[in-house]
Amino acid sequence: MSKSVKKKVAVAMSGGVDSSVAAAMMVEKGYDVIGLTMQLYDSGRTTSVGSKTCCAGQDIYDAKRVSDKLGIKHYTLDYEKRFQKSVMQDFADSYAEGITPIPCIRCNQKMKFKDLLNTSLDLGAEFLVTGHYANIKGKGKNIGLYRAKDLTKDQSYFLFATPQKILKNICFPLGELSKADTRNYAKRMNLSISEKPESQDICFVQSTAKKGYREIVQKLRPDISKSGNIIHVNGRIMGKHTGIDSFTVGQRRGLGVISEDGTPLYVTKIEANNNSVFVGSEQDMEIRNFNIAEISWLENKPLDKVEGIIADVQLSSEHITQKASVSYLDSDNLLVNLHEANYRVAPGQACVIYKNDRILGGGWISGGLSE
């Protein structure tokens, strides 16, 4: 590619291996690359080299070092207030409502592929590059989001809320690589972060903190720390808890109560309105149908308004899909009928709808859970 016609791209650099390799790949392909790092939280905190967070402290420094190595411009963007309002507050509010959030999806939806993408385009970049393991295929009306080649690293589940109209402005160069390929690439390019540990699932929760995510939740929602009853599904009160933020649907450990016969107990339901946590056997968690809201479609008219479709659905970040019938409940909500029962369906989690490896769309599990 001639230097006079170099296309400009922006790379979201978190300071980790994946985004660093994505930047290196763009440089090798001859693009005019800009590195952008979002400073999302705790700007004054010093993190250790072995930290498993991202977008703070050491990670910003690592992103700058990689950028210097690659000879590209690097900018750090102060998005702390936006991140707290759009992601962290939503995280805390979700726990206060008795549902289990996925902040990574909200961050992609409201930060990376909205604020950061707009900044990239304002800087003259043709598209925003990230280190996600996913693929974008097709053009025009046929453009779509697909699973990564390495299903053990696939992150398409976390990207379902990305509007189809902006896929033309996004690039995922790691979509055809394995994690081993990525690290080998980093070593070949002599990048200082080639052996850096992967970031944890929730970037703003320090893995070394005793309270973990509860510390964040209680800071943003101090009203959540109030006692309530732990109730067996048969109606018997089994004990007390100190806050519903200690529990998620499907949780087994740390319940503070035990069954009379010694069989494992699980959280089956959380009722925020009366501050109650319900527990029961694994069988009591069996779910066959539920509703999803805040629907996002990544394919044009994938669902017939009357008949619906049979598709594969993924209900957690793990690569486990199952067959389901999906139909409209009303104009804003879908009804998902699982062909086989699932025992880990939690309100607040995402239900992503696939046709083979292509995402059709998805939404947030909202209610109507029943056997």
C-alpha positions in Angstrom: 0.0 0.0 0.0 1.4 3.4 -1.0 2.2 5.7 1.8 0.3 8.5 0.1 -3.0 6.5 0.2 -2.7 4.9 3.6 -6.0 4.4 5.3 -6.3 5.6 8.9 -7.7 3.2 11.5 -8.0 3.5 15.3 -7.3 0.5 17.6 -8.9 0.2 21.0 -5.8 -0.7 23.2 -6.5 -2.0 26.7 -2.9 -2.8 27.4 -3.4 -6.6 26.9 -2.1 -9.1 24.5 -5.1 -9.2 22.2 -5.5 -5.5 21.5 -1.8 -5.1 21.2 -1.6 -7.8 18.5 -4.6 -6.3 16.7 -2.7 -3.0 16.5 0.5 -4.8 15.3 -1.5 -6.6 12.6 -2.9 -3.3 11.3 0.6 -1.8 11.2 1.9 -4.8 9.3 -0.9 -4.4 6.8 0.2 -0.9 6.1 -2.5 1.2 7.8 -2.0 4.5 9.4 -2.7 3.4 13.0 -3.8 5.4 16.0 -3.9 3.7 19.4 -6.8 4.7 21.7 -7.0 3.7 25.4 -10.1 4.4 27.4 -9.3 5.3 31.0 -12.4 3.9 32.7 -11.9 4.0 36.4 -9.6 4.7 39.4 -7.1 6.8 37.5 -5.1 7.3 40.7 -4.8 3.7 41.6 -1.5 2.0 41.1 -1.8 -1.5 39.7 0.8 -4.2 39.8 2.4 -5.7 36.7 0.6 -8.9 37.4 -2.8 -7.2 37.7 -5.7 -8.8 35.9 -7.6 -5.6 35.3 -7.7 -3.5 32.2 -8.0 0.2 31.2 -6.3 1.5 34.3 -2.8 2.1 35.8 -0.3 -0.4 34.5 -2.5 -1.3 31.5 -2.5 2.3 30.2 1.3 2.3 30.5 1.5 -1.0 28.7 -0.6 0.3 25.8 1.7 3.3 25.5 4.8 1.1 25.5 3.4 -1.1 22.8 2.4 1.9 20.7 5.9 3.3 21.0 7.3 -0.1 19.9 5.0 -0.1 16.9 5.7 3.6 16.1 2.1 4.7 16.3 0.4 7.6 18.0 -1.3 6.8 21.2 -4.0 8.7 23.1 -5.5 8.1 26.5 -9.2 9.1 26.7 -10.8 10.0 30.1 -14.1 8.1 30.0 -14.4 7.6 33.8 -17.6 9.6 34.3 -19.2 8.0 31.3 -18.2 4.5 32.4 -19.5 5.0 35.9 -22.8 6.3 34.6 -23.3 3.8 31.7 -21.7 0.6 33.1 -20.9 0.7 36.8 -24.1 2.3 37.9 -26.1 -0.2 35.7 -24.1 -3.0 37.3 -25.0 -1.9 40.8 -28.6 -1.1 40.0 -29.0 -4.6 38.5 -27.9 -6.2 41.7 -30.3 -4.0 43.6 -33.1 -5.3 41.4 -32.1 -8.9 42.1 -30.8 -9.6 38.6 -27.3 -10.6 37.5 -25.7 -8.1 35.0 -23.1 -8.6 32.3 -21.1 -5.4 32.4 -18.8 -6.4 29.5 -21.8 -6.3 27.1 -22.9 -2.9 28.4 -19.4 -1.6 28.0 -19.2 -2.8 24.4 -22.7 -1.4 23.7 -22.4 2.0 25.4 -18.7 2.7 25.4 -16.5 0.9 22.8 -19.0 0.8 19.9 -20.6 4.1 20.6 -18.4 6.7 22.3 -15.0 5.2 21.3 -16.2 4.5 17.7 -17.5 8.1 17.3 -14.2 9.4 18.6 -12.3 7.2 16.1 -14.4 8.5 13.2 -14.0 12.1 14.4 -10.2 11.5 14.2 -10.6 10.5 10.6 -10.3 6.8 11.0 -12.2 4.6 8.6 -13.0 2.0 11.2 -12.3 1.0 14.8 -10.2 -2.2 15.4 -10.5 -4.2 18.6 -9.0 -7.4 20.0 -12.3 -9.3 20.2 -12.4 -12.9 19.0 -15.2 -12.7 16.5 -15.7 -12.2 12.8 -17.6 -9.8 10.6 -18.5 -11.1 7.1 -20.4 -9.8 4.1 -21.1 -6.3 2.9 -24.0 -3.9 2.7 -27.3 -5.4 3.8 -25.7 -8.8 4.1 -23.0 -7.8 6.6 -23.2 -9.9 9.8 -21.5 -10.9 13.0 -20.1 -14.4 13.3 -18.4 -16.6 15.9 -14.6 -16.7 16.0 -12.8 -19.6 14.4 -11.5 -20.7 17.8 -14.7 -21.5 19.7 -12.9 -21.7 23.0 -12.1 -18.0 22.7 -15.2 -16.8 20.9 -16.6 -13.5 22.2 -19.5 -12.9 19.9 -21.9 -13.5 22.8 -20.6 -10.2 24.3 -21.2 -8.3 21.0 -24.8 -9.2 20.3 -26.0 -5.6 21.1 -23.7 -4.1 18.4 -26.0 -2.4 15.8 -25.8 -3.9 12.3 -25.4 -0.5 10.8 -22.0 0.1 12.4 -20.4 -3.3 11.6 -18.9 -1.7 8.5 -16.9 0.6 10.8 -15.5 -2.2 13.0 -12.7 -4.7 12.4 -11.8 -7.9 14.4 -8.5 -9.1 13.1 -8.2 -11.9 15.7 -11.3 -13.7 14.5 -9.3 -16.4 12.6 -6.6 -16.8 15.3 -6.3 -19.0 18.4 -5.0 -17.6 21.6 -1.7 -19.4 21.0 -1.5 -17.8 17.6 -2.0 -14.4 19.2 0.7 -14.9 21.8 3.1 -16.2 19.2 2.4 -13.2 17.0 3.2 -10.9 20.0 6.5 -12.8 20.6 7.4 -12.5 17.0 6.8 -8.8 17.1 8.8 -8.6 20.4 6.0 -7.0 22.2 6.6 -6.6 26.0 3.1 -7.9 26.9 3.4 -11.2 25.1 3.2 -13.2 28.4 0.8 -10.8 30.2 -2.1 -12.6 32.0 -5.6 -12.2 30.6 -7.8 -9.6 32.1 -10.6 -10.8 34.4 -14.2 -10.8 33.4 -15.2 -7.7 35.4 -12.4 -5.2 34.8 -13.3 -2.8 37.6 -13.4 -5.4 40.3 -10.0 -6.1 41.8 -9.4 -9.8 42.1 -7.4 -9.2 45.3 -10.3 -7.3 47.0 -11.9 -9.2 49.9 -15.4 -8.0 49.1 -14.9 -8.1 45.3 -17.9 -6.8 43.3 -19.9 -6.2 46.5 -17.7 -3.3 47.4 -18.5 -1.6 44.1 -22.2 -2.4 44.5 -22.5 -1.1 48.0 -20.6 2.1 47.2 -23.0 2.9 44.4 -26.1 1.6 46.0 -25.7 1.8 49.8 -29.4 1.1 50.3 -28.8 -2.5 49.1 -27.1 -3.7 52.4 -30.2 -4.7 54.4 -31.2 -8.1 55.8 -33.9 -10.3 54.5 -35.1 -13.9 54.6 -33.7 -16.9 52.8 -36.7 -19.0 51.9 -37.0 -22.5 50.7 -39.2 -22.9 47.6 -41.6 -24.8 49.8 -42.2 -21.7 51.8 -40.1 -22.4 54.9 -37.9 -19.6 56.2 -34.4 -21.1 56.5 -32.4 -18.1 57.7 -31.4 -14.5 57.1 -29.0 -12.7 54.7 -27.3 -9.3 54.9 -28.1 -8.1 51.4 -29.4 -9.6 48.1 -26.2 -8.4 46.4 -24.5 -11.5 47.9 -26.6 -13.8 45.7 -27.1 -14.7 42.0 -29.6 -17.2 40.5 -27.9 -20.6 40.3 -25.4 -19.8 43.1 -24.6 -22.8 45.3 -21.7 -21.8 47.6 -21.9 -19.2 50.4 -25.7 -19.4 51.0 -25.4 -19.6 54.7 -28.1 -22.3 55.0 -28.1 -26.1 54.5 -30.8 -28.5 53.6 -32.2 -31.0 56.1 -31.1 -34.1 54.1 -27.7 -32.6 53.0 -28.6 -32.3 49.3 -27.1 -29.1 47.7 -29.2 -26.0 47.7 -29.2 -23.3 44.9 -30.5 -19.9 44.6 -33.7 -20.2 42.5 -35.1 -16.7 42.6 -34.4 -13.3 44.1 -37.3 -10.9 44.9 -35.9 -7.4 45.4 -39.3 -5.9 46.3 -39.4 -7.9 49.6 -35.6 -8.5 49.9 -36.1 -12.3 49.8 -33.7 -15.0 48.4 -35.3 -18.3 47.5 -33.4 -21.6 47.5 -34.2 -25.1 46.4 -32.8 -28.2 44.7 -31.2 -28.2 41.2 -34.5 -29.6 39.9 -36.3 -26.5 41.3 -34.2 -24.4 38.9 -35.6 -26.1 35.8 -36.7 -23.5 33.2 -38.3 -24.2 29.8 -39.5 -20.8 28.8 -38.8 -17.1 29.5 -39.0 -13.6 28.0 -36.3 -11.4 26.7 -36.4 -7.6 26.3 -34.3 -4.8 24.7 -34.1 -6.8 21.5 -31.2 -6.1 19.1 -31.2 -7.6 15.6 -28.1 -8.2 13.6 -29.9 -9.5 10.5 -32.7 -8.0 8.5 -36.1 -9.4 9.4 -34.8 -12.7 10.9 -38.0 -13.5 12.8 -41.5 -13.9 11.3 -44.0 -11.9 13.3 -46.5 -14.8 13.5 -44.6 -18.1 13.2 -41.3 -17.2 14.8 -38.2 -19.4 14.2 -36.3 -22.4 15.6 -32.7 -21.4 16.4 -29.8 -22.0 18.6 -29.7 -19.8 21.8 -26.8 -19.1 24.1 -27.7 -18.2 27.7 -24.3 -17.6 29.3 -20.8 -16.6 28.3 -19.8 -20.3 28.0 -20.0 -21.7 24.5 -23.1 -23.8 25.1 -26.1 -23.4 22.8 -29.4 -25.2 22.7 -32.4 -25.4 20.4 -35.3 -23.1 21.1 -38.4 -21.8 19.5 -38.3 -18.0 19.4 -41.4 -15.9 18.8 -42.7 -12.4 19.4 -44.6 -11.9 22.7 -45.3 -8.3 21.8 -43.6 -5.6 19.8 -40.9 -5.2 22.5 -40.4 -8.7 23.9 -39.6 -12.2 22.6 -40.8 -15.5 24.1 -38.1 -18.3 24.1 -39.3 -21.9 24.5 -36.4 -24.2 25.1 -36.6 -27.6 23.6 -34.8 -29.0 26.6 -34.9 -27.6 30.1 -32.0 -25.4 31.3 -31.0 -25.1 35.0 -29.0 -21.9 34.9 -31.4 -19.3 33.4 -30.8 -16.0 35.3 -32.7 -12.7 34.8 -30.2 -10.0 33.6 -28.2 -12.4 31.5 -28.2 -12.2 27.8 -29.9 -14.6 25.4 -28.2 -14.6 22.1 -29.8 -16.1 19.0 -27.7 -17.9 16.4 -28.2 -19.5 13.0 -25.2 -21.7 12.8 -22.2 -19.4 13.5 -24.1 -16.1 12.7 -25.8 -14.0 15.3 -29.3 -13.2 14.4 -29.9 -11.0 17.5 -30.6 -11.3 21.1 -31.9 -9.6 24.2 -31.9 -9.6 28.0 -33.6 -12.3 30.0 -36.3 -10.3 31.8 -39.1 -12.4 33.2 -41.8 -15.0 32.6 -39.4 -17.7 33.8 -41.4 -20.9 34.4 -41.1 -24.7 34.2 
